[in-house]
Amino acid sequence: MTAEMAADRQTTWITLDLRTQPAADVVDAPFVHGYVAPGWESVAEVFAENFARGELGASCSVTQGGHRVVDLWGGQREPEGAPWGEQDLAVFFSCSKILATLVIHRLIADGLLALDTPLKNLWPELKAAQSGATLRMVLCHTIGLPALVKKLRSGAYNNHEYITGQLEQQEPFWEPGTRLGYHPITYGFLLGEIVRRATGKTLGRYFADQFAQPLGLDLYIGLPPSLFPRVAPIRAYALSREDAVKHVAVGSQTIGSIQNLWLFNSGGWRTDEINSAEGLKAEIPAASGVGNARSLDALLAIFNDTVKLDRLGFNEESIAGLESVASATQKDATLLCNSRFSLGMMKSIDNREDPCADSFIIGRRGFGHVGMGGSFGLCDREAGFSAAYVMNQQGHGILLNDRGQRLIDAMYRSAGFSRIRGGEWQP
């Protein structure tokens, strides 16, 4: 590994060049490159090592003190294909919930939405709203609509009106507000319809107008066709006999269970559909977001920038809602393991003692989200950094896998945190 020094404002950067001296046992090292600031070298080392752990192509970014201290990309867009380029994009699945959640908090701060106003006032057609549901319950994953019962037609997720119609007709799985169960896909359609009714715009359009364009971000819910060539196709994980059988996989074998309906009643939403033109341009606010680590990190970095926070209309109440645990359980009705959420974001989730569950271990004030197969975005104001990781080869499980958690662990150590205690990174 060689180093070349360059200046970026007040930060000195190290240019990583793995082409001339690849790290030991790193696969595809010729395609890994980028920048890392002094003190953050271990993140680059883990990023490179991940190519011996099943990585295909990926990008990783960290911002601290208003400066990007890690900016890495590498690997390949497809096996035996072109290298992953600096501006390449990928679908990051449930990291899309970060974008959707920030739209909601902006509308709350602007007074267009309220957390505890009965949802029936805005969306009277929704049966769950007639049972006392509120916006807070949607954000906390307690509204009781984690999956859809009625068999969905082909391409259902590409049609917002069709899915919202199904949600309107469905009885909740439980009384709204009484149980926590992660809403993998329906979360986005629920919020999308709330945004449409409050603003007259789709959630993707509102995010583009109020966040992506003002901040110059390569983040999209509903990708413009002109950008399709920049997308690295997603590759599904291939299970091996050595892999632990996850609780979700076991639960999905029971016909009619939440896990079964979520995974198999999707209108054919599989990898080929996700990679298709129709799939990329569809607005699926909980799962079809497209971007790269640099832009996802930059979006979360606003919470460490008082000027941008003020310009975007956020306030201390918004931040408190993102940082504070709002719902938690030892057995999530969907994930069947420990889970913890703030108002729309994941908090630190420690399932390390359960090989059949996944984790997302961050700091006590950290918040963010993971995407199926391993992507993540997070912000931790106590640690003073934001970060993101986007890749195209999914890993084993629903939440984070070893590739992403190793990156997060290196980030917290670089930020001066010393240990994990009580399921969270501590100073």
C-alpha positions in Angstrom: 0.0 0.0 0.0 1.5 3.3 -1.0 0.6 6.8 0.2 0.5 10.1 -1.7 -0.3 13.2 0.2 -2.7 15.8 -1.1 -4.5 18.8 0.5 -8.2 19.3 0.8 -9.0 22.6 2.6 -7.7 22.0 6.2 -7.5 18.3 6.0 -4.6 16.2 4.8 -5.5 13.1 2.9 -3.7 9.9 2.1 -4.4 8.5 -1.4 -4.7 4.7 -1.2 -3.2 2.9 -4.2 -3.6 -0.8 -3.8 -2.6 -1.4 -7.4 1.1 -1.3 -6.8 1.3 -3.1 -3.5 -2.0 -5.0 -2.7 -2.6 -6.0 0.9 -2.1 -9.6 1.7 -5.0 -11.9 0.6 -7.1 -9.0 -0.7 -9.0 -10.0 -3.8 -9.5 -7.5 -6.6 -7.1 -5.1 -5.0 -6.3 -3.4 -8.4 -9.8 -1.8 -8.3 -9.7 -0.3 -4.7 -8.8 3.3 -4.5 -9.8 6.6 -2.8 -8.8 8.8 0.1 -8.4 8.5 3.9 -7.3 11.1 6.4 -4.6 10.4 9.0 -6.1 8.4 11.9 -8.7 6.7 9.7 -6.4 4.3 7.9 -7.9 1.3 9.6 -11.3 1.9 7.8 -9.4 1.7 4.5 -7.7 -1.5 5.6 -11.1 -3.1 6.4 -12.6 -1.9 3.2 -9.8 -3.6 1.3 -10.0 -6.8 3.3 -13.7 -7.1 2.6 -12.8 -8.1 -0.9 -11.6 -11.4 0.6 -15.0 -11.7 2.4 -17.3 -11.8 -0.6 -17.3 -8.1 -1.6 -17.9 -7.4 -5.3 -18.1 -3.6 -5.6 -18.6 -1.0 -3.0 -18.2 2.6 -1.8 -17.6 3.9 1.7 -17.5 7.4 3.1 -17.1 9.1 6.5 -17.4 12.8 7.4 -16.0 14.3 10.6 -15.8 18.0 11.5 -17.2 19.1 8.2 -14.6 17.3 6.2 -14.8 13.9 4.4 -12.1 11.8 6.1 -12.8 8.6 4.2 -13.8 8.4 0.6 -13.3 4.9 -0.9 -14.7 3.0 -3.8 -13.6 -0.2 -5.6 -14.2 -3.7 -6.9 -16.4 -4.4 -9.9 -19.8 -3.6 -11.1 -20.3 -7.2 -12.2 -18.2 -10.3 -12.0 -15.7 -10.1 -14.8 -17.1 -6.7 -15.6 -16.0 -3.1 -15.4 -14.4 -1.6 -12.3 -16.7 0.2 -9.8 -16.2 3.9 -10.7 -16.0 6.9 -8.4 -19.5 8.1 -9.4 -21.2 4.7 -9.6 -24.5 4.1 -7.8 -26.4 1.1 -6.4 -29.7 0.2 -4.8 -29.3 0.4 -1.0 -32.7 -1.2 0.0 -33.8 -0.2 3.5 -31.3 2.6 3.8 -34.0 4.3 1.7 -35.8 4.6 5.0 -33.3 7.3 6.0 -34.4 9.4 3.1 -38.1 8.8 3.7 -37.8 9.5 7.4 -36.0 12.8 7.0 -38.8 13.9 4.6 -41.3 13.3 7.4 -39.3 15.1 10.0 -38.9 18.1 7.7 -42.7 18.2 7.3 -43.2 17.9 11.0 -40.8 20.8 11.6 -42.7 22.8 9.0 -46.0 22.1 10.8 -47.5 20.2 7.9 -47.6 16.9 9.9 -47.9 16.1 13.6 -46.7 12.9 15.3 -49.8 12.2 17.4 -52.7 13.7 15.4 -55.0 10.8 14.5 -54.0 9.5 11.1 -57.7 9.2 10.2 -57.8 13.0 9.9 -55.4 12.8 6.9 -56.1 9.3 5.6 -59.6 8.3 6.6 -59.7 5.4 4.1 -57.0 3.5 6.0 -58.5 0.9 8.3 -55.6 1.1 10.7 -56.3 4.8 11.1 -59.8 3.9 12.2 -58.2 1.9 15.0 -56.4 5.0 16.4 -53.2 4.8 14.4 -50.9 7.9 14.3 -47.8 9.0 12.4 -45.7 8.2 15.4 -46.8 4.5 15.1 -45.7 4.4 11.5 -42.3 5.8 12.3 -42.0 3.4 15.3 -43.0 0.3 13.3 -45.9 -0.3 15.7 -48.9 0.4 13.4 -49.5 -3.3 12.6 -49.1 -3.4 8.9 -45.7 -5.1 8.3 -46.9 -7.1 5.3 -49.8 -7.5 3.0 -52.2 -10.4 3.3 -54.1 -10.3 -0.1 -52.1 -11.9 -2.9 -50.4 -9.1 -4.9 -50.4 -8.9 -8.6 -47.2 -8.9 -10.7 -45.2 -5.7 -10.4 -47.3 -4.5 -7.4 -44.5 -2.5 -5.8 -44.1 -0.4 -8.9 -47.6 1.0 -8.5 -48.1 3.3 -5.5 -51.9 3.6 -5.8 -52.3 -0.2 -6.0 -50.3 -0.8 -2.8 -51.9 2.0 -0.9 -55.3 0.6 -1.8 -54.2 -2.8 -0.4 -53.1 -1.1 2.8 -56.3 0.8 3.2 -58.4 -2.4 3.1 -56.2 -4.5 5.4 -56.9 -5.1 9.1 -53.8 -4.5 11.2 -52.0 -7.6 12.5 -52.3 -6.1 16.0 -53.9 -3.1 17.6 -51.9 -0.1 16.4 -49.3 1.0 19.0 -49.3 -2.3 21.0 -46.5 -4.2 19.4 -43.3 -3.6 17.5 -42.8 -5.4 14.2 -40.4 -4.0 11.5 -42.2 -2.9 8.4 -39.7 -3.7 5.6 -41.7 -2.5 2.5 -45.0 -1.1 3.7 -43.3 1.6 5.8 -42.4 3.5 2.7 -45.8 3.2 1.1 -47.5 4.4 4.3 -45.2 7.4 4.5 -45.4 8.0 0.8 -49.1 8.4 0.9 -48.9 10.6 4.0 -46.5 12.9 2.1 -48.7 12.9 -1.0 -51.7 13.9 1.0 -49.8 16.6 3.0 -47.9 18.2 0.1 -49.4 17.0 -3.2 -46.0 15.5 -4.2 -44.7 12.0 -4.1 -42.1 11.3 -1.4 -39.4 10.8 -4.0 -40.2 14.2 -5.7 -40.3 16.0 -2.4 -36.9 14.5 -1.4 -35.4 15.5 -4.7 -36.7 19.1 -4.4 -36.0 19.7 -0.7 -32.9 17.6 -0.1 -31.1 16.1 -3.1 -31.0 19.1 -5.3 -30.2 21.8 -2.7 -27.4 19.7 -1.2 -26.2 18.3 -4.6 -26.7 14.7 -3.6 -26.6 11.6 -5.8 -29.6 10.1 -3.9 -32.9 9.1 -5.6 -36.2 7.4 -4.8 -37.2 6.9 -8.4 -34.1 7.0 -10.5 -34.2 9.1 -13.7 -33.6 6.9 -16.8 -30.6 9.1 -17.8 -28.7 7.7 -14.8 -29.4 4.0 -15.4 -25.9 3.5 -16.9 -24.3 4.5 -13.6 -26.0 1.8 -11.6 -24.0 -1.3 -10.5 -26.6 -4.2 -10.6 -27.5 -5.9 -7.3 -26.5 -9.5 -6.9 -28.4 -11.7 -4.5 -26.6 -13.7 -1.8 -26.2 -17.4 -2.5 -26.7 -19.5 0.7 -24.2 -22.1 1.6 -24.6 -25.2 3.9 -22.4 -23.5 6.5 -24.7 -20.5 6.9 -26.8 -20.2 10.0 -30.5 -20.4 9.3 -31.9 -17.0 10.2 -35.1 -16.7 12.3 -36.7 -14.8 9.4 -36.0 -17.8 7.0 -37.5 -20.2 9.5 -40.6 -18.1 10.0 -41.1 -17.6 6.3 -41.9 -21.4 5.9 -45.2 -20.9 7.8 -47.8 -20.0 5.3 -49.5 -16.7 6.2 -46.9 -15.6 8.7 -45.6 -12.1 8.6 -42.2 -13.4 7.3 -43.9 -15.6 4.7 -46.0 -12.7 3.4 -43.2 -10.2 3.4 -40.8 -12.4 1.5 -43.1 -14.3 -0.9 -46.1 -12.0 -1.4 -44.3 -9.3 -3.2 -45.7 -9.3 -6.7 -42.4 -10.8 -8.1 -40.1 -8.2 -6.5 -36.8 -10.1 -6.9 -33.3 -9.2 -8.0 -34.1 -9.1 -11.7 -37.0 -6.8 -11.1 -35.0 -4.5 -8.8 -32.3 -4.2 -11.5 -34.7 -3.6 -14.3 -35.6 -0.2 -15.7 -39.1 -0.4 -14.2 -37.7 -1.3 -10.9 -35.1 1.5 -10.8 -37.6 4.2 -11.8 -40.3 3.0 -9.4 -40.7 4.9 -6.1 -40.6 2.3 -3.3 -39.7 4.7 -0.5 -38.6 2.0 2.0 -36.5 -0.1 -0.4 -35.6 1.2 -3.9 -33.4 4.1 -3.0 -30.3 4.5 -5.2 -27.1 6.3 -4.5 -23.5 6.0 -3.3 -21.8 6.2 0.0 -20.5 9.7 -0.5 -24.0 11.2 -0.9 -25.7 9.1 1.8 -22.9 10.1 4.2 -23.3 13.8 3.1 -27.1 13.6 3.8 -26.5 12.3 7.4 -23.6 14.8 7.9 -26.1 17.7 8.0 -26.8 16.7 11.7 -23.3 17.7 12.6 -23.7 21.0 10.7 -25.8 23.7 12.3 -25.9 25.9 9.3 -27.3 23.2 7.0 -29.7 22.0 9.7 -31.1 25.5 10.0 -31.3 25.9 6.2 -33.1 22.6 5.8 -35.6 23.5 8.5 -34.7 21.0 11.2 -34.8 21.8 14.9 -33.6 20.3 18.2 -36.9 18.4 18.5 -36.2 16.8 15.2 -32.8 15.7 16.3 -34.1 14.4 19.6 -36.7 12.3 17.8 -33.9 10.7 15.7 -31.5 10.1 18.6 -33.9 8.8 21.2 -35.2 5.2 21.4 -39.0 5.3 20.7 -39.7 1.6 20.4 -37.8 -1.5 21.4 -38.5 -5.2 21.9 -36.7 -8.5 22.7 -38.7 -10.2 19.9 -39.6 -8.1 16.9 -42.8 -9.5 15.3 -41.1 -9.4 11.9 -37.4 -9.9 12.6 -38.0 -12.4 15.5 -35.1 -10.9 17.5 -34.1 -7.8 19.4 -34.9 -4.5 17.7 -34.7 -0.8 18.6 -35.9 2.2 16.7 -36.1 6.0 17.2 -38.7 7.9 15.2 -37.9 6.3 11.9 -34.3 5.3 12.4 -32.6 2.2 13.7 -30.8 2.5 17.0 -28.0 0.2 18.1 -29.2 -3.5 17.8 -27.0 -6.1 19.5 -27.9 -9.7 18.5 -24.3 -11.1 18.7 -25.3 -13.9 21.1 -27.9 -15.2 18.6 -26.3 -16.6 15.4 -29.7 -16.7 13.8 -30.2 -12.9 14.0 -28.4 -9.9 12.7 -27.0 -6.8 14.5 -26.3 -3.1 13.9 -24.0 -2.0 16.7 -23.4 1.8 16.8 -23.0 4.4 19.5 -25.6 5.2 22.2 -26.6 8.5 20.5 -26.1 7.1 17.0 -29.0 6.6 14.5 -29.3 5.4 10.9 -30.4 2.4 9.0 -29.2 -0.8 7.3 -30.2 -2.1 3.9 -30.9 -5.8 3.2 -27.7 -7.5 2.4 -25.4 -5.1 4.3 -25.5 -1.5 3.3 -25.7 1.2 6.0 -25.9 4.9 6.8 -25.4 6.4 10.2 -24.8 9.6 12.2 -23.4 9.8 15.7 -23.2 13.4 17.1 -21.5 12.2 20.2 -18.8 10.5 18.2 -18.7 13.4 15.8 -19.0 11.6 12.5 -21.5 10.4 9.9 -20.8 7.4 7.6 -22.2 5.2 4.8 -21.4 2.0 3.0 -23.1 0.9 -0.3 -22.3 -2.3 -2.2 -23.8 -4.5 -4.9 -23.1 -8.0 -3.6 -25.6 -8.8 -0.9 -24.4 -10.6 2.2 -26.1 -13.2 4.4 -29.0 -12.0 6.5 -31.5 -9.1 6.7 -29.6 -6.5 8.7 -25.9 -5.9 8.7 -23.3 -8.6 8.0 -19.7 -8.9 9.0 -18.4 -6.7 6.2 -20.4 -3.6 7.3 -20.0 -4.1 11.1 -16.2 -4.4 10.7 -16.3 -1.0 8.9 -18.4 0.5 11.7 -16.1 -0.9 14.4 -13.1 0.6 12.7 -14.9 4.0 12.4 -15.7 4.1 16.1 -12.2 3.2 17.0 -10.8 5.9 14.7 -13.2 8.4 16.4 -11.7 7.5 19.8 -14.3 5.1 21.1 -12.8 2.2 23.0 -15.3 -0.6 23.6 -18.8 -2.0 23.1 -20.7 -2.2 26.3 -24.5 -2.7 26.8 -24.9 -3.3 23.1 -23.5 0.1 22.1 -20.1 1.6 21.2 -18.9 3.7 24.2 -16.2 6.4 24.4 
